[in-house]
Amino acid sequence: MSMIKDAEERVGPFRTPRNMAQQVKGSIHDDATASKLGLKGGTVAGSIHMDQFVPLLVDLYGEAWWKTGCLSLMFKQATVDREEVRAVVRPGEPRARLTMFNRPGDLICEGTASLLAPDTESELSRRLPAQEPAGPGALRILAALKVGDAAKDIPVEISAEGARRRMETITEPLAVYEGETGVLPPSLAVGLAHQARSAVVGSAGKSVGLFGALEVQHLAGPLRAGTAYLARTKVRQLSESPKTENVWYDVTLSDKASGQDVANVLFMLRFMKASLPLWAQ
């Protein structure tokens, strides 16, 4: 039986996502810092763009997407505050293809979505094994990390107030997000898992980083505001490019009360070499 309603392509309207972290000086979201690193301005977090796909995915898969749905994106180009972007979902079996474009037609991100839990052939699941590991001594910012590094029992939670604040600027406000225990949109699922960041990359210091890829996989969802979760993490890969050092890692979120795994978030963080004297020539 088909998991999708029909094969018609879903094209969302142009939206203007906000860069709500512009005030964080020294971050990639700060205009001055981003410009120094060669970007056109402070960037909108990639997690914000994930929310724009949700209405299209719920239309495609129904409410079941909140239970076992996967959203997996590789970011190709950063956007700035209020830059217009449009989400496109092309249905397919067993997974849909996702793209996002800005008004001139530049590709912002691409990926997949599905109802599979886990989706072992998602966009990032396919890309991860193809990453060439960083050679010995090649990393400076991430020198303290190694593949397999793990941490567990990290308490994380998105408060009802934190969720309410997100609703003030979200491009796609849905009824399921409302209330004291509202469903978390992908941006807040990422935010929940990102609370474990220091346990993984705390040694990166004040280097400037950004999301290179993100995946939210519901295992027994949905995730909800006002609910206590425990996170466990594992470093999957370390790589580099001429401009960045990169770490891929999982954060699995379990319900603190029941112990059941509810979701998994896969991160690929890029750390800009030019942001630290470690890479000064």
Secondary structure as GFF3:
##gff-version 3
##sequence-region A 1 281
A	DSSP	beta_strand	10	11	.	.	.	ID=ss1
A	DSSP	alpha_helix	31	36	.	.	.	ID=ss2
A	DSSP	alpha_helix	46	50	.	.	.	ID=ss3
A	DSSP	three_ten_helix	51	53	.	.	.	ID=ss4
A	DSSP	alpha_helix	54	61	.	.	.	ID=ss5
A	DSSP	alpha_helix	65	68	.	.	.	ID=ss6
A	DSSP	beta_strand	70	75	.	.	.	ID=ss7
A	DSSP	beta_strand	85	90	.	.	.	ID=ss8
A	DSSP	beta_strand	95	102	.	.	.	ID=ss9
A	DSSP	beta_strand	107	114	.	.	.	ID=ss10
A	DSSP	alpha_helix	123	127	.	.	.	ID=ss11
A	DSSP	three_ten_helix	128	130	.	.	.	ID=ss12
A	DSSP	beta_strand	150	156	.	.	.	ID=ss13
A	DSSP	alpha_helix	160	167	.	.	.	ID=ss14
A	DSSP	three_ten_helix	175	177	.	.	.	ID=ss15
A	DSSP	alpha_helix	186	194	.	.	.	ID=ss16
A	DSSP	alpha_helix	197	201	.	.	.	ID=ss17
A	DSSP	three_ten_helix	202	204	.	.	.	ID=ss18
A	DSSP	beta_strand	209	218	.	.	.	ID=ss19
A	DSSP	beta_strand	229	240	.	.	.	ID=ss20
A	DSSP	beta_strand	244	255	.	.	.	ID=ss21
A	DSSP	beta_strand	261	272	.	.	.	ID=ss22
A	DSSP	three_ten_helix	273	275	.	.	.	ID=ss23
A	DSSP	three_ten_helix	277	279	.	.	.	ID=ss24
###
